[in-house]
Amino acid sequence: MAEYKKDLWKGSFNYQGQMFELYKYAYSRKHSKWLFMKQLTEEAGISLTAMQTYFSDPTKDNHYIERITKRGKERVNNAEMHDV
């Protein structure tokens, strides 16, 4: 089944020298960042609050989020992009 309502977002994160490149479907950049934070907490084994604090400092250049597909522009199969 194809996803039409959410955009595909790519997040690149540098957490204490370890690089993470993640993909998520989300409604907005803010929504995608929250989903990325949630996934990173599971992978790094720390709390969501600690992860959000780490990436909320505007003086640090430790993450980048970009939209890969825009709603309605490109049809992407969920089965192909699941757990990317």
C-alpha positions in Angstrom: 0.0 0.0 0.0 1.4 3.4 -0.9 1.7 6.3 1.4 0.3 9.6 0.1 -0.3 11.8 3.2 3.2 12.0 4.7 6.5 13.1 3.2 9.6 11.0 3.3 12.3 12.6 5.4 16.0 11.9 5.8 17.8 12.7 9.0 21.5 12.7 9.5 22.6 12.9 13.2 26.0 13.0 14.9 25.5 11.7 18.4 28.8 11.9 20.3 30.8 11.1 17.2 28.5 8.3 16.0 26.7 9.0 12.8 23.1 7.9 12.2 21.3 8.2 8.9 17.6 7.6 9.3 14.4 7.7 7.1 10.9 8.3 8.3 7.5 9.3 6.9 6.1 12.4 8.7 3.8 15.3 8.2 6.4 18.0 8.8 10.0 18.6 9.6 9.1 19.0 13.3 7.2 15.7 13.3 10.1 13.9 11.5 12.6 15.2 14.1 10.4 13.8 16.9 10.2 10.4 15.2 14.0 10.5 14.6 14.6 11.3 18.3 12.4 8.4 19.3 14.3 6.0 17.1 17.7 7.3 18.2 16.8 6.8 21.9 16.1 3.2 21.2 19.4 2.7 19.3 21.5 4.7 21.8 19.8 3.5 25.0 19.2 6.9 26.5 16.0 8.8 27.5 14.0 10.9 25.0 14.5 14.0 27.1 18.3 13.6 27.0 18.3 13.0 23.3 16.1 16.1 22.6 18.4 18.2 24.9 21.5 17.0 23.0 20.0 18.0 19.6 18.3 21.2 20.7 21.4 23.3 21.1 21.4 25.8 18.2 25.2 26.4 18.5 25.9 22.8 17.6 25.9 21.6 14.0 25.1 18.0 14.9 22.1 17.1 12.7 20.5 17.8 9.3 16.9 17.0 8.2 15.8 17.1 4.6 12.6 16.2 2.7 13.1 13.4 0.2 9.7 13.2 -1.3 6.8 15.6 -1.2 3.1 14.6 -0.8 1.6 13.5 -4.1 4.7 14.1 -6.1 6.2 10.6 -5.9 4.6 7.3 -5.0 6.8 5.3 -2.7 5.9 1.8 -1.6 5.8 1.5 2.2 7.0 -2.1 2.0 10.2 -1.0 0.2 11.0 1.8 2.7 10.0 0.1 5.9 13.0 0.0 8.4 15.3 1.8 6.0 
